[in-house]
Amino acid sequence: MDGGALSVTLVPDLGHVSPQDWDACACPEAALGRPLDPFTTHRFLRALETSGSVGAAAGWEPRHLIVRNGGQLVAAAPMYVKSHSQGEYIFDHAFAQAYGRAGGDYYPKLQIAVPFTPATGRRLLCAPDMDDAGRAALLQALAQIARDNALSSAHVTFCTEAESAAGAELGFLPRVTEQFHWENRGYAGFDDFLADLSSRKRKTIRKERAQAQGFGGDIRHYTGADIQPAHWDAFWTFYQDTGARKWGTPYLTRAFFDHIHDTMRDDILLVLAEQGGRPVAGALNFIGRDCLFGRYWGCIEDHPCLHFELCYYQAMDFAIAHGLHRVEAGAQGIHKLARGYMPSRVHSLHYFPQPGFQKAVARYLADETQAINDEMDILRDHAPFRKQT
């Protein structure tokens, strides 16, 4: 596919692209330090591939979009052929059911996304000064591939607001959903955060932390060289338990954790609750330039409030100590509101080559967006913060 001076091709895995070329588009800011987020880096996406966590058998078949100007890679997008809607967290089951009732096959579909990762970040990865041309080339290619192959749809999930606006100009349908994020308002310590809360919420959180920390052991942070293979053995047990209860089958393979141990330890915060040195619960976080991304939690013993402590409060402690601006604690979870995590908009883009279906989804999304806006207004009125703040 050729877009003037720009040519667009597909590659079946990131083994066909050098880490340097991919990351020059995915995280050019990393030349001066840590990436904004690690999820679109070559090392993260390649770990999913080489570990067998994605592939045709998993229903996430890589077909990454590559845009070159001459021989130089100037834009890219992690794209997958999907045979289901699992592991996406922007739910389109209603679209799939409606498409099926109309007599169509919803799957396969195209998805630009980071598999199993409900964290907002750039999805249309462009070299510096190539944002406008690169985004246009990627989105136009995405739509054309869907049309040429008679696919039901193409999607870009957990994209930035700027990417959403660019897609809307090119005929994609923008969608707004919500998550709950915690904002670091320049706190010097956790007590400063508590001082921002109403008295009742402050007491509740102190009680939860005391209960959790009284579980009969120690809570430890591991990152970089402090993370040992034995820690992943323990966390794999936690992850399997949580995955089996939530999804039926865990998305990630055991080999994935070995790969990120080798290539991403400096991007990881592992929070473990240990009794006599034996981990009984844990939370896996990824460290961005200004955000801590909570991803997975699990346990082999139930202790009151330990989930809140490891996933939310320990993440806040780490963010404060390291000057991070926010914590994103994953998908869903209105219970996060009482713990200082406020509703935040999440953006995605959707394209349906069949014009009638595109119009029907557009009407649905208009109503959904209004409902989301109304809900966020209500939730903000029930925020745990003192009214004067």
C-alpha positions in Angstrom: 0.0 0.0 0.0 1.4 3.4 -1.0 0.4 6.8 0.4 2.4 9.2 -1.7 5.9 9.1 -0.4 4.8 6.8 2.4 4.5 3.1 2.0 2.5 0.9 4.4 3.2 -2.8 4.9 2.2 -5.5 7.3 4.6 -7.7 9.3 3.6 -10.9 11.1 5.6 -10.3 14.2 8.1 -7.8 15.6 11.0 -10.1 14.8 10.8 -8.4 11.4 11.5 -5.0 12.9 14.6 -3.9 14.8 14.0 -2.7 18.4 15.7 0.5 17.6 13.5 1.3 14.6 10.3 0.4 16.4 11.1 2.3 19.6 12.1 5.4 17.7 8.4 5.6 16.9 6.9 4.0 20.0 8.9 5.9 22.6 11.2 8.6 21.2 11.2 10.2 24.6 13.1 7.3 26.0 16.3 8.7 24.5 16.2 11.1 27.5 15.0 8.6 30.1 12.1 6.3 30.8 9.3 5.8 28.3 5.9 7.4 29.0 4.7 3.8 29.3 6.4 0.5 28.5 3.5 -1.2 26.8 4.2 -0.3 23.1 7.9 -0.8 23.4 9.4 -3.5 21.2 10.5 -5.5 24.3 7.0 -5.7 25.8 5.1 -6.5 22.6 7.9 -9.0 21.5 7.6 -10.7 24.9 3.9 -11.4 24.2 4.9 -12.9 20.9 7.9 -15.0 21.8 6.1 -16.3 25.0 3.1 -17.5 23.0 0.7 -15.2 24.8 -0.4 -13.9 21.5 -0.8 -15.7 18.2 -3.4 -17.4 16.0 -4.2 -19.9 18.7 -4.8 -17.2 21.3 -7.1 -15.2 19.0 -4.6 -12.4 18.8 -2.7 -12.9 15.5 -0.1 -10.1 15.0 -0.3 -8.1 11.7 1.6 -5.0 12.7 1.3 -1.9 10.5 4.6 -0.4 9.3 4.9 3.0 7.5 8.2 3.8 5.8 9.4 6.9 4.0 11.9 5.5 1.6 13.6 2.9 3.7 13.1 4.7 7.0 10.4 3.5 9.5 8.4 6.6 10.4 5.2 5.2 11.9 3.9 1.9 13.2 1.0 0.4 15.1 0.6 -2.9 17.0 -2.3 -4.5 15.1 -3.9 -7.9 15.5 -6.5 -10.1 13.7 -9.0 -11.0 16.4 -11.2 -14.0 16.5 -13.0 -13.0 19.7 -13.3 -9.9 21.9 -11.5 -11.2 25.0 -8.6 -9.3 26.7 -9.6 -6.0 25.2 -11.4 -4.1 28.1 -13.3 -1.9 25.7 -16.3 -4.1 25.4 -17.9 -4.5 22.0 -20.1 -7.6 22.7 -23.2 -5.6 21.9 -21.8 -4.7 18.5 -20.9 -8.3 17.8 -24.4 -9.5 18.8 -26.1 -6.9 16.6 -23.9 -7.7 13.7 -24.7 -11.3 14.0 -28.4 -10.7 14.2 -28.1 -8.7 11.0 -26.7 -11.8 9.4 -23.0 -10.9 9.4 -19.9 -12.5 10.8 -18.3 -10.1 13.3 -15.1 -12.1 13.6 -12.4 -11.8 12.5 -11.9 -8.1 13.1 -8.9 -5.9 13.3 -7.6 -4.4 16.5 -4.8 -1.8 17.1 -4.1 -2.4 20.8 -1.8 -3.6 23.4 -3.2 -7.1 24.2 -4.6 -7.6 27.7 -3.5 -4.1 28.7 -6.2 -1.5 29.7 -3.8 1.4 29.9 -4.1 4.6 27.9 -1.2 5.4 25.7 -0.1 6.2 22.1 -1.3 3.5 19.7 -0.5 5.3 16.4 3.3 5.3 16.9 5.0 8.1 14.9 8.5 9.4 14.7 9.0 13.0 15.9 7.4 15.5 13.5 5.4 12.7 11.8 2.3 12.7 13.9 -0.2 14.1 11.4 1.1 12.2 8.3 1.8 9.0 10.3 -1.5 8.9 12.0 -3.3 9.5 8.7 -1.4 6.7 7.0 -2.0 4.2 9.7 -5.7 4.9 10.1 -6.3 5.0 6.3 -4.5 1.7 6.0 -6.5 0.2 8.8 -9.8 1.2 7.2 -8.7 0.0 3.7 -7.5 -3.4 5.0 -10.9 -3.9 6.7 -12.8 -2.9 3.4 -10.5 -5.0 1.1 -10.9 -8.1 3.2 -14.7 -7.7 3.9 -14.1 -7.6 7.6 -16.8 -6.4 10.0 -14.8 -3.7 11.7 -11.5 -2.2 12.8 -10.8 -0.7 16.3 -8.1 1.3 18.1 -8.4 0.9 21.9 -7.0 2.9 24.8 -5.6 5.5 22.4 -4.9 9.1 23.4 -7.4 11.9 23.1 -5.4 13.5 20.3 -5.4 10.1 18.4 -9.2 9.9 18.9 -9.7 13.4 17.4 -7.5 12.5 14.4 -9.5 9.3 13.8 -12.8 11.1 14.0 -11.7 13.5 11.3 -11.0 10.4 9.1 -14.4 8.8 9.6 -13.7 6.6 12.6 -16.3 6.6 15.4 -14.8 8.0 18.7 -15.9 6.2 21.9 -15.6 7.4 25.5 -15.6 5.0 28.4 -14.2 5.4 31.9 -11.6 4.2 34.4 -10.5 5.3 37.8 -7.1 7.0 38.3 -5.4 8.5 41.3 -3.7 11.8 41.0 -0.7 12.9 43.0 -1.3 16.5 43.9 2.3 17.1 45.0 1.9 15.1 48.2 5.0 14.8 50.4 3.6 11.6 51.9 0.5 9.4 52.3 -0.7 11.5 55.2 -0.8 14.6 52.9 -3.2 12.6 50.7 -5.3 11.6 53.7 -5.5 15.3 54.7 -7.3 16.0 51.4 -10.1 13.5 52.3 -13.2 13.9 54.3 -12.9 12.8 57.9 -15.0 9.7 57.4 -13.0 8.5 54.4 -9.7 9.3 56.1 -10.7 7.1 59.0 -11.9 4.3 56.7 -8.6 4.2 54.8 -6.5 4.2 58.0 -8.6 1.3 59.3 -8.1 -0.6 56.0 -4.4 -0.1 56.0 -4.1 -1.2 59.6 -6.1 -4.3 58.9 -4.1 -5.2 55.8 -0.7 -4.6 57.4 -1.7 -6.8 60.3 -1.8 -9.8 58.1 1.1 -11.4 59.9 4.0 -10.6 57.7 5.9 -7.9 55.7 5.0 -6.0 52.5 8.0 -5.5 50.3 8.7 -3.7 47.0 10.9 -5.3 44.4 12.2 -3.7 41.2 15.2 -4.0 38.9 17.9 -6.4 40.0 16.0 -7.1 43.3 13.4 -9.1 41.4 14.5 -12.8 41.4 13.1 -15.8 39.4 11.6 -17.2 42.5 9.4 -14.1 42.8 7.9 -14.9 39.4 7.2 -18.5 40.5 5.1 -17.1 43.3 3.4 -14.4 41.2 2.6 -17.0 38.5 0.6 -18.9 41.1 -1.2 -15.7 42.1 -1.9 -14.8 38.5 -3.3 -18.2 37.6 -5.7 -18.0 40.5 -7.0 -14.6 39.5 -7.1 -15.4 35.8 -9.0 -18.6 36.3 -11.7 -16.8 38.4 -12.0 -13.7 36.1 -11.5 -15.1 32.6 -11.6 -18.8 32.9 -8.1 -19.2 31.4 -5.2 -16.8 32.1 -4.2 -14.7 29.1 -0.5 -14.7 29.7 1.8 -17.8 29.6 4.4 -18.6 32.2 7.1 -17.8 29.7 5.9 -14.2 29.4 7.1 -13.5 33.0 10.5 -15.0 32.2 10.8 -12.8 29.2 10.0 -9.6 31.0 12.3 -10.7 33.8 15.1 -10.7 31.3 14.2 -7.5 29.4 12.0 -5.3 31.6 12.9 -5.6 35.3 13.7 -1.9 35.5 10.1 -1.1 34.2 8.5 -3.3 36.9 7.4 -2.8 40.5 6.4 -6.1 42.2 4.7 -5.7 45.6 4.7 -8.8 47.6 3.1 -9.7 51.0 5.4 -12.2 52.6 5.0 -14.4 55.7 8.4 -15.7 56.9 9.8 -14.9 53.4 7.0 -16.9 51.7 4.9 -14.7 49.3 1.2 -15.1 50.0 -0.1 -12.2 47.8 1.3 -9.8 45.2 0.6 -7.0 42.8 2.4 -6.4 39.5 2.9 -2.8 38.3 4.7 -1.3 35.4 6.5 2.0 35.8 6.1 4.8 33.3 7.7 8.2 33.1 5.0 9.9 35.2 2.5 7.1 35.9 2.5 3.8 37.7 0.3 1.2 35.9 -1.2 -1.5 38.1 -1.8 -4.6 36.1 -2.3 -7.9 38.0 -3.0 -9.1 41.5 -3.4 -12.5 43.2 -3.1 -14.4 46.4 -3.0 -17.8 47.9 -4.5 -16.7 51.3 -7.3 -14.3 52.0 -6.6 -11.5 54.4 -8.9 -8.5 55.1 -8.1 -5.4 52.9 -4.8 -6.9 51.6 -6.0 -6.4 48.0 -6.6 -2.7 48.7 -3.3 -2.3 50.3 -1.2 -4.0 47.7 -3.0 -2.7 44.6 -4.0 0.8 45.6 -2.3 2.2 48.7 1.2 0.7 48.1 1.0 2.0 44.5 0.2 5.5 45.9 3.1 5.3 48.3 5.5 4.4 45.5 4.1 7.2 43.2 4.6 9.8 46.0 8.1 8.6 46.8 9.2 8.6 43.2 7.4 11.8 42.0 5.0 10.1 39.7 1.9 12.1 38.8 -0.7 9.4 38.8 -1.6 5.8 39.3 -3.8 3.8 36.8 -5.1 0.8 38.6 -6.6 -1.1 35.6 -10.1 -1.6 34.3 -13.5 -1.1 36.0 -13.9 -0.9 39.8 -16.2 1.8 41.2 -14.9 0.7 44.6 -11.7 2.6 43.7 -13.6 5.9 44.1 -13.8 5.7 47.9 -10.0 5.2 47.9 -9.2 8.4 46.0 -9.3 7.1 42.4 -11.4 9.4 40.3 -13.3 8.7 37.1 -11.2 9.5 34.0 -12.1 9.3 30.3 -10.8 6.5 28.2 -10.8 6.9 24.4 -11.1 4.4 21.5 -11.9 4.5 17.8 -14.2 2.2 15.8 -14.8 1.7 12.1 -17.4 -0.4 10.3 -17.1 -0.6 6.5 -20.9 -1.4 6.2 -22.4 2.2 6.1 -25.7 1.2 7.7 -24.0 -0.5 10.6 -21.6 2.5 11.0 -24.6 4.8 11.4 -26.3 2.5 13.9 -23.2 2.3 16.1 -22.8 6.1 15.8 -26.3 6.6 17.3 -25.5 4.1 20.0 -22.3 5.8 20.9 -23.9 9.2 21.1 -26.3 7.9 23.8 -23.5 6.0 25.5 -21.3 9.1 25.7 -24.1 11.1 27.3 -24.7 8.4 29.8 -20.9 8.2 30.6 -20.7 11.9 31.1 -23.7 11.9 33.4 -22.3 9.1 35.4 -18.9 10.8 35.8 -20.6 13.9 37.0 -22.5 11.9 39.7 -19.4 10.1 40.7 -17.4 13.3 41.1 -20.2 14.5 43.5 -19.4 11.4 45.6 -15.7 11.9 45.6 -14.0 11.2 49.0 -12.2 14.6 49.0 -13.1 17.4 51.3 -15.5 19.7 49.6 -13.3 22.8 49.9 -10.6 21.0 47.9 
